[in-house]
Amino acid sequence: MNNSALDLHGIRHDQVARTVENFVLLNQDQIPLEIICGNSQRMIDLVISVLDRIGCENFERIDYGTIMIRKL
């Protein structure tokens, strides 16, 4: 099992949707996927909104600022 991660530190809010969607779809064969959002609640909300939009079935916040995708 390969644990791929996307670190969003340094990514602007207006780039989050495209960055997260590309990461998830291009790495869906390497689940679980980890997305590091940092301490920004807005960044966390943006990531969750993208995951909902693309139909991600199972994800959880494992630490504040980190989201683990377990199933698409």
Secondary structure, DSSP 8 states (H G I E B T S, - for coil): ---EEEE-TT--GGGHHHHHHHHHHHTGGG-SEEEE--S-HHHHHHHHHHHHHTT--EEEEEETTEEEEEE-
